[in-house]
Amino acid sequence: MFEALYDRLSLLWAWQWPTANGEVTEVLAERLRHGNKGDTFRLSVTYKFSIGSDGPYTGENFWQPTFCSVRRVRAARRKIHTRQHVLVRYRADDPSVNTLHPQVWQDL
């Protein structure tokens, strides 16, 4: 339990982590149902990367716009595709804790 909490909190310092080149393995537009509050949409991006001869490591990140989510997720889905190269930030002591570089989301 504490290890998972540490992993999540360490993401706050991800901007300082080293980077590696990764490759998108899957992109999904997902609908999240919230009962009578309506649905929201998000983009799920799964990727893989290696560090030298170590790996492959995998990760998944989500992008969920606040406004006009259906239209924006559909547009973003057309911009990110399988086998696209992306920049990944990873924790040096444990590369299994990783995230996409913010630049990936800025291009949406």
C-alpha positions in Angstrom: 0.0 0.0 0.0 2.7 2.5 1.0 4.7 1.6 -2.1 1.8 2.5 -4.4 1.3 5.8 -2.5 5.1 6.6 -2.9 4.9 5.8 -6.6 1.9 8.2 -7.1 3.5 10.9 -5.0 6.8 10.6 -6.9 5.0 11.7 -10.1 5.0 15.2 -8.6 8.7 15.4 -9.4 8.4 13.7 -12.9 9.6 17.0 -14.6 13.0 16.2 -13.1 13.2 12.6 -14.3 15.3 11.4 -17.2 13.7 10.9 -20.5 13.6 8.0 -23.0 12.1 7.6 -26.5 9.0 5.5 -26.4 6.4 4.2 -28.9 2.6 4.3 -28.6 1.1 0.8 -28.6 -2.6 1.6 -28.2 -4.9 4.6 -28.2 -8.4 4.4 -27.0 -11.2 7.0 -26.6 -13.1 6.0 -23.5 -16.5 6.9 -22.2 -16.9 7.1 -18.5 -20.4 6.7 -17.2 -21.4 8.7 -14.1 -25.0 7.6 -13.7 -27.4 10.5 -13.9 -24.6 13.0 -13.8 -23.9 12.3 -17.5 -20.9 10.8 -19.2 -17.3 12.1 -19.7 -14.7 11.1 -22.2 -11.0 10.6 -22.0 -8.1 9.5 -24.1 -6.1 6.5 -23.0 -2.5 6.2 -24.4 -0.5 3.1 -23.8 3.2 3.0 -24.6 6.4 1.1 -24.3 10.1 2.2 -24.0 13.5 0.8 -23.2 16.5 2.2 -21.4 19.6 0.9 -23.2 19.3 -2.9 -23.1 16.9 -2.7 -20.1 13.2 -3.1 -20.8 10.8 -2.9 -22.4 8.8 -1.0 -19.8 5.2 0.0 -20.4 2.9 2.7 -19.2 -0.5 4.2 -19.7 -1.6 7.8 -19.4 -5.0 9.5 -19.6 -6.0 12.9 -21.0 -9.5 14.1 -20.0 -10.5 17.6 -21.2 -12.9 19.6 -19.0 -15.0 21.2 -21.7 -16.3 19.8 -25.0 -14.9 16.4 -24.1 -16.5 14.4 -26.9 -15.2 16.7 -29.7 -11.8 17.3 -28.2 -11.1 13.6 -27.4 -12.1 12.6 -31.0 -9.8 15.3 -32.4 -7.0 14.2 -30.1 -7.5 10.6 -31.1 -6.8 11.5 -34.7 -3.5 13.2 -33.7 -2.0 10.3 -31.7 -1.6 6.9 -33.4 -0.1 3.5 -32.8 3.7 3.3 -33.4 4.0 7.1 -33.0 7.2 8.1 -31.2 6.7 9.8 -27.8 8.9 11.1 -25.1 8.6 9.3 -21.7 9.8 10.4 -18.3 10.8 7.6 -15.9 11.9 7.4 -12.3 15.7 6.5 -12.4 15.5 4.1 -9.5 12.4 2.3 -10.9 11.6 2.9 -14.6 8.3 1.0 -14.2 7.1 4.3 -12.6 6.8 6.5 -15.7 4.7 9.1 -17.5 4.4 10.7 -20.8 6.3 14.0 -21.2 3.8 16.9 -20.9 4.8 17.9 -24.5 2.7 15.0 -25.8 -0.5 16.5 -24.3 0.4 20.1 -25.3 0.2 19.1 -28.9 -3.4 18.2 -28.5 
